[in-house]
Amino acid sequence: MRKTPEYCDKMSYTPANSFSELYAAYAAGCLDPAFALMVETQSALRPEIGNAVASSEMISGSLLETAPMAVLSNGALDRALAAIDALDADEAASVKAGRAAGEAMDEVLGLPEPLRGAALDAIGKSGWQVMGRGLKRLNLNAGSRLETELYRISPGARIPRHSHAGSEYTLVVAGGFTDERGSYGPGDVIINGPDDCHQPVGDEGETCYALAVRDGGLRFTGMFGIIQRMLGAR
């Protein structure tokens, strides 16, 4: 049985003060797009999260029904329909671009939506960045000021030891990894702050995919840290 630290169950799902605040912000449409991507992906992996999100949406819907009606501007409906058509076209283009990308595509196609669509779009536009043996990362354009990346960690591969310039939320989407504090599997979210230093290692048996959202870069230690400072990277 996979061991998950106790704090993951109690405080791993939210950048807000409580679960209800996070899901309420999502249901109201005011959650940062990067965190919204994480919530939607986690909801696809964990039924209890999906139920919590659905409950928040029902509450928000009830509040909307009691709110005063707003007058739509001229052409508002046409603009809304055009935006929906554009989203459908973008999704089709993302899938086409992703299928043409090739490497590890079967794994990416197995990821839950909406992460799958975002990953396919990013692969078609920029592709994977190799970090080292068995390690790749994909910069996702989530429409957010936050860094949003998908990591591919082969079994046994190690991300260089690092700390963080700010807060980092990592959702395990497939497979799993282990660091100094425990082991994490699909649906687990791990929070790290500036005082946390760790070295994730991909678990044996299955490639790990992890979605990371952070408000600051990684700070590597050891030789990688020296190289990072020489290059002037964050």
N, C-alpha and C positions, 0 to 999 in steps of 0.2 A: 504493500500500500504506500502511495506517495505521501511523504511527510510534508505538511504545509505549516509554517509557523503560525502561532495563534493570532499574531497581529494582522496577518493577511485576511482572516475572516472578519475581523472587527473594523479595520480601517483602510482596507485596500481599494475600495471602490470609488473614492470620491476626492476631488480637490476642494470640495466645500466642507462645511462643518458636519454634515450628516448625510446619510444615504438619501433621505427624503429631499434635501436641498438640491442634490445633484440631479435626481430624477425629475424634480419639479422644474429645474432650470432647463433640462432637456425637453420635457413636455411643453414648456412655454416657448421653446425655440430660441432661448437666449444662452445656451451653453456653447462654449468655444468649440468651433468645428473639429478640432483635433480630439478633444475629449468626447464630443458627440460620436465621432468615428469609433473611439474606444468603447463607449457605452453600447453602441449598436452591435459591435463585433462580440462583446462579452455577452450580450443578451442572446446572441445566436448560439453561444457555447453553454450558457448556464440558464436553464428554464426559470429558476427563481429570480434572476435578474430581469429577464424578460417580463415576468409577471409584475415585478415592482415598477418597471417602466410603464407597463400598460395601465397600472393603477394610477400612476401620476398623470398619465394622459387623460384618463377618465375624469380625474379631479379638475384638471385644467380645462377640459371641455365643458364641464358643468359651470365653471366660473365664466367661461366665454358666453354661455347661453344667457347668463344674467347681466352681462355687460351691455351698455348702450350701443345701439347699432351705429356703425360709421358709414358715411356716404362715400361710395366709390367714385374715384375720379374718372373722367372720360377715357375710354379705351382700356380700363384696368383689366377687364376680362380677357380681351385680346392679348394683352401683354402677358398675362398669366398663362394662357394656353400656349403662347409662343415659347415661353420659358420651359414649359413641360416638354414640348417638342424638341427643344434644344438639349434638354437632359437626356431624352431617349436617344438622340443622335450621338451625343457624347459617349453614352454607355456602349452603343454599338461599335463606335470607332475604337473605344478602349479595348473591347474584347478582340476585335480584329487585329489591333496592334500587338496585343499580348500574345495571341496565338502565333504570330510571326516571330516573336522573340526567341522561342526555342528552349533554352536551357532551363531545367527545373520547372517547366510549364505545367506538367501534370500536378505537381505539388501546389503551385500557386492556384490552379483552377480548383483545387480541393479546399481552399480557404473559404470561410464563410463571408457572405456579403454583409456590409458594403466594403469590407477590406479587400475582397477579391477584385472588385472593379477598380479600386484605387491603386492596387498593386499592378494590375494589367496596364493601366494608364501610364503609371510611372515607368514600367519596363519598356513600353513602347516609346517613351519620350527620352529617358535618360539612361535606363538600364541599371544593373546592379554594380555596386562599387566593391571591389575586392579589398578586404581589410587584412587578410592573412590566410593561412592555410585553413580551409574549411569554414571561413567566415566571409559573409557578404552583407552589405546593407543597401537599402533602397530608400531614397529620399521621396517621401510621399507629399504631394501638394494637397494638403487638407484645407487650404484656404484660411490658415491660421498663422499667427505670428510665432507660434511655438514650433520647435523642431519636432518633426513627426517622421519617424523612420521605422521600416520593417527590417528586422534582422533575420538572416538565415544562418543557423549554427549547426554544422554537421556534428554527428555523434563524436564526443571526445574533443572537439575543438574548443579552444579557450579564447575568450575575449580578454585582451590585455588588462591587467589590474588597473583600476581607475577610480577616481572620485568624481564629484559632480559640481559644476559651477552654480547649479540651482537645484530645483526639485525635478525628479524624474519619476514617471509612472510607466511601468512596463507590464503589458498584458501578454501572457503566454497564449498563443493561438493554437499551436500544434507541437507535439513532442514535449520536451521539457528541458530545463537546465537546473544546475545546482550551483550555489555559491556558499560562502562561509556561514550563512545563516539558515540554509535549508534547501529543499528541493521544491520545484514549482512545475505544475502541469497546466493543461488547457483550462482557461477560465480564471486562473490565478492572476492577481494584479499585485505587483511589488512596488513599494514606494521607497525611493532613496533621496536623501538630501545632501547638502554640501559636506556634512560630517561623515557620510558613509563612503567606505572604500571597499570594493569587492572585485572578484574575478569570476564571472559566470562561465560554467563549463557545460557544453551540450551533453545531455544524458544519452546513454547508449540505446540503440534500437530504432530510433526515428529522428529524422531531421527536425530541429526545433525552429519554429517561426515565432518571433516575438515582436509586438508592436510597442514602440517606445515614444512617449510624449514628454518633452522636457522644455524648461524655460532657460536653459543654459547648456553649454557644451560639456563634453567629457574631458576630464583632466587625468591623463595617463601618468603612471608612475614608472620608475626604472628607465630603461633605455628608450622605450616609447615616449616617455615624458620628456626626456632630453631632446629627442628628435622633434617632438611637438613644439617645444619652446624655441628650438632653433629655427623652425619654420614660421614661428609667430602665430601658430594656430591657437584656437581657443582651448 
